[in-house]
Amino acid sequence: MPERNVVSWTVMVSGLARAGELEEARRVFELMPERSVVSWNAVLSGYVKNGLPDECLFLFNKMMNSGVRPNETSWVTVISACASKGDLQLARTLVQQLEESRVNLNFYVKTALIDMYAKCGCLEKASEMFATMKDRNSVTWNAMISAYIRGGDVQSARKLFNRMHAKDVISWNTMISGYVQHGQWTRAIELFKEISLLNNMKPDEFTMSSVIAACGHLGIIEFGRSLVDYIAENRIPLSLSGYNSLIFFYSRCGSLEEAKKIFEEMPERDVFSYNSLISGLAANGNGYEVLKLLKKMKNDGIEPDAITYIGTLTALSHSGQLDEGFRVFAMIKTLTVDHYACMVDLLGRAGRLDEVMSLISEMPVKPHSGVYGALLNASRIHKRVDLGEFAAKELFELEPENSGNYILLSNMYASNRRWEEVEKLRKMMREKGVLKTVGSSWLEFSRENSSVCLWRSITLPIG
């Protein structure tokens, strides 16, 4: 067998790292009689690609202390590790080391820095870095668009997107998913319709998953089904996240049989798969089915999370299964304010309002509007004006512009013929400029094989 040199050793380490055999890669790396910067990079990138940023940063420090000078690839890798941690102080330390090293900041390094600054919550620095770049490719543009979206500035992201001359599918996906993440579902669908008209651009799984999720949020089932047909006709392979978006879509649109069919046919499932179906069943009050699903989830070795229990408690509340609700509530290891809100709703629907007040007073966290909203609704149902007034007072502080809270209390007063109180509430709403939303809806119709969606919302001042 020929004697190994640094190249053959590095090839072995790189192959092991790419295969995810990181312990073996590190063992072989430590056995190397000499190491080049490429050898170090092989292990560093292996750690980052396998979601081990701390190990990458530790090894990078060892590399610096050993006297090996990092190259551009080394810096891109370690910057990516820092970005995944989202630690701004660490990012600043790393940038200081980078400046001291006087390495050439090519556009790969600068693009990595844009991503790091964005993920560490420093959008201004990311924007400054982008502005200094003379040579930009689609990766750089996409990184900056993503940075704006991550920082919540969707408008600036769209302006930058519009300036791009050579958009790739990642550019479109980044912008569409950004709209979905920030609740601008109509804009996501509108942008998708633009990409569907381009001959040189084909939507992929990520595109379709994002737009289908938008349809789920808006409850527009026919257009969503046309997207599902497109996936089938174009044989777009779906990953786990793609299947999850379908379950979410069908569940949110109330098409539970189709959601359950997708769930059963999935090659694998995760907590998001279960949560999407549980939430859909919960909205329709299928408490017994949700309990079966929760049991199956645990049998499959998938640990329920906070969202799972919120969906389960909501289902039990809607189906009036009080005892099961207490049993599930007792299972939750880390209770959040949302879990308490679900129990307030469960007890409130059952008319046990005194127990609701005891639960609220004993909460280890400060109640939010969901807690008081559930109490207000229960007070209305069971004609407890005293508790309704208490809940409404808290809600007026927490969400002063929510007209629904004023209207619920006003309706309670009206049902008890307390007209003076009704007029006082109306006056309060006028003085605060609270607007009453009369109604809103999606209109969906087909014309020449295309689905058209219109949003109609009517908001009126209180007269």
C-alpha positions as CSV (number, residue, x, y, z in Angstrom):
1,M,0.0,0.0,0.0
2,P,1.5,3.4,-1.0
3,E,2.4,5.8,1.8
4,R,-0.3,8.3,2.6
5,N,0.3,12.0,2.1
6,V,-1.7,15.0,3.2
7,V,-3.9,14.9,0.1
8,S,-5.0,11.2,0.6
9,W,-5.5,11.8,4.4
10,T,-7.7,14.9,3.5
11,V,-9.7,13.0,1.0
12,M,-10.5,10.3,3.6
13,V,-11.4,12.9,6.2
14,S,-13.6,14.8,3.7
15,G,-15.4,11.7,2.6
16,L,-16.2,10.7,6.2
17,A,-17.4,14.2,7.0
18,R,-19.7,14.4,4.0
19,A,-21.2,11.0,5.0
20,G,-22.0,12.4,8.4
21,E,-19.4,10.1,10.1
22,L,-18.0,13.0,12.1
23,E,-16.5,11.1,15.1
24,E,-14.6,8.9,12.6
25,A,-13.6,11.9,10.5
26,R,-12.3,13.7,13.6
27,R,-10.4,10.6,14.7
28,V,-8.7,10.3,11.4
29,F,-8.1,14.0,11.3
30,E,-6.3,13.8,14.7
31,L,-4.1,10.9,13.4
32,M,-2.8,13.0,10.4
33,P,0.9,13.5,10.6
34,E,0.5,16.9,9.0
35,R,-2.6,19.0,8.1
36,S,-3.3,21.6,5.4
37,V,-5.9,24.3,5.6
38,V,-8.0,22.1,3.3
39,S,-7.9,19.3,6.0
40,W,-9.2,21.7,8.6
41,N,-11.9,23.0,6.3
42,A,-13.1,19.4,5.6
43,V,-13.9,18.9,9.3
44,L,-15.2,22.4,9.9
45,S,-17.7,22.2,7.1
46,G,-18.7,18.7,8.2
47,Y,-19.7,20.1,11.6
48,V,-21.7,23.0,10.1
49,K,-23.5,20.8,7.6
50,N,-24.5,18.4,10.4
51,G,-25.8,21.2,12.7
52,L,-22.9,21.2,15.1
53,P,-21.8,24.9,15.2
54,D,-20.2,24.7,18.6
55,E,-17.8,21.9,17.6
56,C,-17.0,23.9,14.4
57,L,-16.1,27.0,16.5
58,F,-14.1,25.0,19.0
59,L,-12.1,23.4,16.2
60,F,-11.6,26.8,14.4
61,N,-10.0,28.2,17.6
62,K,-7.7,25.2,17.7
63,M,-6.8,25.9,14.1
64,M,-6.0,29.5,14.8
65,N,-3.9,28.5,17.8
66,S,-2.0,25.9,15.8
67,G,-0.7,28.6,13.4
68,V,-2.7,27.5,10.4
69,R,-3.9,30.6,8.5
70,P,-7.6,30.3,7.6
71,N,-8.5,30.9,3.9
72,E,-11.7,32.3,2.5
73,T,-13.4,28.9,2.7
74,S,-12.5,28.6,6.4
75,W,-14.1,31.9,7.1
76,V,-17.2,31.2,5.1
77,T,-17.7,28.0,7.1
78,V,-17.1,29.5,10.6
79,I,-19.2,32.6,9.8
80,S,-22.1,30.2,8.9
81,A,-21.6,28.4,12.2
82,C,-21.8,31.7,14.0
83,A,-24.9,32.6,12.0
84,S,-26.7,29.5,13.0
85,K,-26.2,30.4,16.7
86,G,-27.6,33.9,16.3
87,D,-25.1,35.3,18.9
88,L,-24.4,38.9,18.1
89,Q,-21.5,39.2,20.6
90,L,-19.9,36.1,19.1
91,A,-20.4,37.6,15.6
92,R,-18.6,40.8,16.6
93,T,-15.7,38.8,18.0
94,L,-15.5,36.8,14.8
95,V,-15.6,39.9,12.6
96,Q,-12.7,41.4,14.7
97,Q,-10.7,38.3,14.1
98,L,-11.5,38.5,10.4
99,E,-10.3,42.1,10.1
100,E,-7.1,41.3,12.0
101,S,-6.4,38.4,9.6
102,R,-6.5,40.7,6.6
103,V,-8.0,38.0,4.5
104,N,-9.4,38.9,1.1
105,L,-13.2,39.4,1.5
106,N,-14.5,37.9,-1.7
107,F,-18.2,37.9,-2.3
108,Y,-18.6,34.4,-0.7
109,V,-17.3,35.8,2.6
110,K,-19.3,39.0,2.3
111,T,-22.5,37.0,1.5
112,A,-21.9,34.8,4.6
113,L,-21.4,38.0,6.6
114,I,-24.8,39.4,5.4
115,D,-26.5,36.1,6.4
116,M,-24.7,36.2,9.8
117,Y,-25.6,39.8,10.6
118,A,-29.2,39.1,9.6
119,K,-29.5,36.0,11.8
120,C,-27.9,37.9,14.7
121,G,-30.5,40.6,14.5
122,C,-28.2,43.3,13.0
123,L,-30.0,44.2,9.8
124,E,-28.2,47.6,9.5
125,K,-24.8,45.9,9.3
126,A,-26.1,43.4,6.7
127,S,-27.4,46.3,4.6
128,E,-24.1,48.1,4.9
129,M,-22.2,45.0,3.8
130,F,-24.5,44.6,0.8
131,A,-24.1,48.2,-0.2
132,T,-20.2,47.9,-0.3
133,M,-20.3,44.9,-2.7
134,K,-19.6,45.7,-6.3
135,D,-19.8,42.1,-7.6
136,R,-23.0,40.5,-6.6
137,N,-24.5,37.2,-7.8
138,S,-28.0,35.8,-7.1
139,V,-26.8,34.2,-3.9
140,T,-25.8,37.6,-2.5
141,W,-29.1,39.2,-3.6
142,N,-31.1,36.3,-2.1
143,A,-29.1,36.6,1.2
144,M,-30.0,40.3,1.5
145,I,-33.7,39.7,0.6
146,S,-33.8,37.0,3.2
147,A,-32.1,39.3,5.7
148,Y,-34.8,41.9,5.3
149,I,-37.5,39.3,5.6
150,R,-35.9,37.9,8.8
151,G,-35.8,41.4,10.2
152,G,-39.5,41.9,9.4
153,D,-39.0,44.5,6.7
154,V,-40.9,42.7,3.9
155,Q,-41.4,46.0,2.0
156,S,-37.6,46.5,1.6
157,A,-37.2,42.9,0.7
158,R,-39.7,43.3,-2.2
159,K,-38.0,46.5,-3.4
160,L,-34.7,44.6,-3.6
161,F,-36.4,41.7,-5.3
162,N,-37.8,44.0,-7.9
163,R,-34.4,45.4,-8.6
164,M,-32.9,41.9,-9.3
165,H,-32.2,41.4,-13.0
166,A,-31.5,37.7,-12.8
167,K,-33.9,36.1,-10.4
168,D,-33.6,32.4,-9.8
169,V,-36.2,30.1,-8.2
170,I,-34.6,30.6,-4.8
171,S,-35.2,34.4,-5.2
172,W,-38.9,33.8,-5.9
173,N,-39.2,31.2,-3.1
174,T,-37.5,33.5,-0.6
175,M,-40.0,36.3,-1.4
176,I,-43.1,34.1,-1.5
177,S,-42.2,32.3,1.8
178,G,-41.4,35.7,3.3
179,Y,-44.9,36.9,2.6
180,V,-46.3,33.7,4.1
181,Q,-44.2,34.0,7.2
182,H,-45.4,37.6,7.8
183,G,-49.1,36.8,7.2
184,Q,-49.3,38.5,3.8
185,W,-50.8,35.5,2.2
186,T,-52.6,37.3,-0.6
187,R,-49.3,38.8,-1.8
188,A,-47.7,35.4,-1.7
189,I,-50.4,34.1,-4.1
190,E,-50.2,37.1,-6.3
191,L,-46.4,36.7,-6.6
192,F,-46.8,33.0,-7.4
193,K,-49.1,33.9,-10.2
194,E,-46.3,36.0,-11.6
195,I,-43.8,33.2,-11.6
196,S,-46.3,30.8,-13.1
197,L,-46.4,33.0,-16.2
198,L,-42.6,32.8,-16.8
199,N,-41.5,30.3,-19.4
200,N,-37.9,30.1,-18.0
201,M,-38.9,29.5,-14.4
202,K,-40.5,26.4,-12.9
203,P,-41.9,26.4,-9.4
204,D,-40.4,23.7,-7.2
205,E,-41.5,21.9,-4.1
206,F,-40.6,24.8,-1.8
207,T,-42.6,27.2,-4.0
208,M,-45.7,25.0,-4.0
209,S,-45.5,24.3,-0.2
210,S,-45.4,28.0,0.6
211,V,-48.3,28.9,-1.7
212,I,-50.4,25.9,-0.5
213,A,-49.8,27.1,3.1
214,A,-51.0,30.6,2.1
215,C,-54.2,29.0,0.7
216,G,-54.7,27.2,3.9
217,H,-54.4,30.4,5.9
218,L,-57.0,32.0,3.7
219,G,-59.2,29.0,3.4
220,I,-59.4,29.1,-0.4
221,I,-59.7,25.4,-1.2
222,E,-60.3,25.3,-5.0
223,F,-57.2,27.3,-5.9
224,G,-55.3,25.2,-3.4
225,R,-56.5,22.0,-5.0
226,S,-55.4,23.3,-8.4
227,L,-51.9,23.6,-6.9
228,V,-52.1,20.0,-5.7
229,D,-53.0,19.0,-9.2
230,Y,-50.0,20.9,-10.6
231,I,-47.7,19.0,-8.2
232,A,-49.1,15.7,-9.4
233,E,-49.1,16.6,-13.1
234,N,-45.5,17.9,-13.0
235,R,-44.4,15.0,-10.7
236,I,-42.8,17.3,-8.2
237,P,-41.4,15.1,-5.4
238,L,-42.5,16.1,-1.9
239,S,-40.4,16.0,1.2
240,L,-41.8,15.7,4.7
241,S,-42.3,19.5,4.8
242,G,-44.2,19.3,1.5
243,Y,-46.6,16.7,2.9
244,N,-47.0,18.7,6.1
245,S,-48.1,21.8,4.0
246,L,-50.8,19.6,2.4
247,I,-52.1,18.4,5.7
248,F,-52.1,22.0,7.0
249,F,-54.0,23.2,3.9
250,Y,-56.7,20.6,4.0
251,S,-57.1,20.8,7.7
252,R,-57.5,24.6,7.7
253,C,-60.0,24.4,4.8
254,G,-62.1,21.9,6.8
255,S,-61.4,19.0,4.4
256,L,-60.4,16.6,7.1
257,E,-60.9,13.4,5.1
258,E,-58.3,14.6,2.6
259,A,-56.0,15.7,5.4
260,K,-56.2,12.3,7.0
261,K,-55.6,10.6,3.7
262,I,-52.4,12.5,3.2
263,F,-51.4,11.8,6.8
264,E,-51.9,8.1,6.4
265,E,-50.0,7.9,3.0
266,M,-47.0,9.9,4.2
267,P,-43.7,7.8,4.2
268,E,-42.7,9.4,7.5
269,R,-44.2,11.9,10.0
270,D,-42.9,14.4,12.5
271,V,-44.4,16.6,15.2
272,F,-45.6,19.1,12.6
273,S,-47.5,16.4,10.8
274,Y,-49.4,15.5,13.9
275,N,-49.9,19.1,15.0
276,S,-51.4,20.1,11.7
277,L,-54.0,17.3,11.7
278,I,-54.7,17.8,15.4
279,S,-55.4,21.5,14.9
280,G,-57.7,20.7,12.0
281,L,-59.6,18.1,14.1
282,A,-59.7,20.6,17.0
283,A,-61.3,23.3,14.9
284,N,-64.1,20.8,14.1
285,G,-64.5,19.6,17.7
286,N,-63.3,16.0,17.1
287,G,-62.0,15.4,20.6
288,Y,-62.1,11.7,20.5
289,E,-60.1,11.5,17.3
290,V,-57.6,13.9,18.7
291,L,-57.0,11.7,21.7
292,K,-56.5,8.7,19.5
293,L,-54.0,10.7,17.4
294,L,-52.2,11.9,20.6
295,K,-51.8,8.2,21.7
296,K,-50.6,7.2,18.2
297,M,-48.1,10.0,18.3
298,K,-46.6,8.8,21.5
299,N,-46.6,5.2,20.3
300,D,-44.6,6.4,17.2
301,G,-42.0,7.8,19.5
302,I,-42.8,11.4,18.7
303,E,-42.8,13.8,21.7
304,P,-45.8,16.2,21.8
305,D,-44.8,19.8,22.1
306,A,-46.6,22.9,23.3
307,I,-48.6,23.3,20.1
308,T,-49.8,19.6,20.3
309,Y,-51.3,20.2,23.7
310,I,-52.9,23.5,22.7
311,G,-54.6,21.7,19.8
312,T,-55.6,18.8,22.0
313,L,-57.1,21.0,24.8
314,T,-58.9,23.0,22.2
315,A,-60.5,19.9,20.7
316,L,-61.6,18.7,24.1
317,S,-63.0,22.1,24.9
318,H,-65.1,22.1,21.7
319,S,-66.3,18.6,22.4
320,G,-67.1,19.2,26.1
321,Q,-64.7,16.5,27.4
322,L,-63.9,18.2,30.7
323,D,-62.4,15.2,32.5
324,E,-60.1,14.3,29.6
325,G,-59.1,18.0,29.5
326,F,-57.9,17.9,33.1
327,R,-56.0,14.6,32.4
328,V,-54.2,16.1,29.4
329,F,-53.5,19.3,31.2
330,A,-51.8,17.3,34.0
331,M,-49.6,15.6,31.4
332,I,-47.9,18.9,30.2
333,K,-44.5,19.2,31.7
334,T,-44.0,22.9,30.8
335,L,-47.2,24.8,31.0
336,T,-47.5,28.1,29.0
337,V,-50.1,30.9,29.2
338,D,-51.7,29.4,26.1
339,H,-52.4,26.1,27.9
340,Y,-54.0,28.0,30.7
341,A,-56.2,29.9,28.2
342,C,-57.4,26.6,26.8
343,M,-58.3,25.4,30.3
344,V,-60.2,28.7,30.9
345,D,-62.1,28.0,27.7
346,L,-62.8,24.4,28.7
347,L,-64.1,25.3,32.2
348,G,-65.9,28.4,30.9
349,R,-67.9,26.4,28.3
350,A,-68.9,24.0,31.1
351,G,-70.2,26.9,33.1
352,R,-67.6,26.5,35.9
353,L,-66.7,30.2,36.0
354,D,-65.8,30.3,39.7
355,E,-63.1,27.6,39.0
356,V,-62.0,29.8,36.1
357,M,-61.4,32.7,38.4
358,S,-59.4,30.5,40.8
359,L,-57.3,29.2,37.9
360,I,-56.5,32.7,36.7
361,S,-55.6,33.9,40.2
362,E,-53.2,30.9,40.6
363,M,-51.5,31.2,37.2
364,P,-47.7,31.5,37.5
365,V,-47.5,33.7,34.4
366,K,-49.4,36.9,33.6
367,P,-52.6,36.2,31.7
368,H,-52.8,37.4,28.1
369,S,-55.8,38.4,26.0
370,G,-56.6,34.8,25.1
371,V,-57.2,34.1,28.8
372,Y,-59.5,37.1,29.3
373,G,-61.1,36.6,25.9
374,A,-62.2,33.1,26.8
375,L,-63.5,34.3,30.2
376,L,-65.5,37.1,28.5
377,N,-67.0,34.7,26.0
378,A,-68.0,32.3,28.8
379,S,-69.4,35.1,30.8
380,R,-71.6,36.1,27.9
381,I,-72.8,32.5,27.4
382,H,-73.6,32.0,31.1
383,K,-74.9,35.5,31.7
384,R,-72.2,36.5,34.3
385,V,-72.1,40.2,33.7
386,D,-69.8,40.8,36.7
387,L,-67.1,38.5,35.3
388,G,-67.7,39.8,31.8
389,E,-67.0,43.3,33.1
390,F,-63.8,42.1,34.8
391,A,-62.6,40.3,31.7
392,A,-63.5,43.3,29.4
393,K,-61.6,45.8,31.6
394,E,-58.4,43.7,31.3
395,L,-59.0,43.3,27.5
396,F,-59.4,47.1,27.0
397,E,-56.0,47.5,28.5
398,L,-54.3,44.7,26.6
399,E,-55.9,45.3,23.1
400,P,-57.6,48.7,23.2
401,E,-58.4,48.7,19.4
402,N,-60.1,45.3,19.3
403,S,-63.7,46.2,18.7
404,G,-64.9,42.6,19.3
405,N,-64.3,43.0,23.1
406,Y,-66.4,46.1,23.2
407,I,-69.2,44.5,21.2
408,L,-69.3,41.3,23.3
409,L,-69.7,43.4,26.5
410,S,-72.2,45.6,24.8
411,N,-74.3,42.6,23.8
412,M,-74.2,41.4,27.4
413,Y,-75.5,44.7,28.6
414,A,-78.2,44.8,25.9
415,S,-79.4,41.3,26.8
416,N,-79.9,42.6,30.4
417,R,-81.5,45.8,29.2
418,R,-78.7,47.9,30.6
419,W,-79.1,50.5,27.8
420,E,-77.1,53.3,29.6
421,E,-74.1,51.0,29.8
422,V,-74.5,50.2,26.1
423,E,-74.4,53.9,25.3
424,K,-71.4,54.5,27.5
425,L,-69.5,51.7,25.7
426,R,-70.4,53.2,22.3
427,K,-69.2,56.6,23.5
428,M,-66.0,55.1,24.7
429,M,-65.4,53.4,21.3
430,R,-66.0,56.7,19.5
431,E,-63.6,58.6,21.8
432,K,-60.9,56.0,21.3
433,G,-61.5,55.8,17.6
434,V,-62.3,52.1,17.7
435,L,-63.6,50.9,14.4
436,K,-66.2,48.1,14.1
437,T,-65.4,45.5,11.4
438,V,-68.7,44.5,10.0
439,G,-67.4,41.5,8.0
440,S,-64.7,40.2,5.7
441,S,-64.6,37.3,3.3
442,W,-62.7,35.7,0.5
443,L,-64.5,35.4,-2.8
444,E,-63.2,32.7,-5.1
445,F,-64.4,31.9,-8.5
446,S,-63.1,30.4,-11.8
447,R,-62.9,32.0,-15.2
448,E,-61.2,30.4,-18.2
449,N,-59.5,27.7,-16.2
450,S,-58.0,30.2,-13.7
451,S,-58.9,30.8,-10.1
452,V,-59.4,34.4,-9.0
453,C,-59.4,35.4,-5.4
454,L,-60.6,38.7,-4.0
455,W,-60.5,40.0,-0.4
456,R,-63.4,42.1,0.8
457,S,-63.3,43.8,4.2
458,I,-65.8,46.4,5.5
459,T,-64.8,48.6,8.4
460,L,-67.1,51.2,9.7
461,P,-66.9,53.8,12.5
462,I,-69.3,53.4,15.4
463,G,-72.2,55.8,14.9
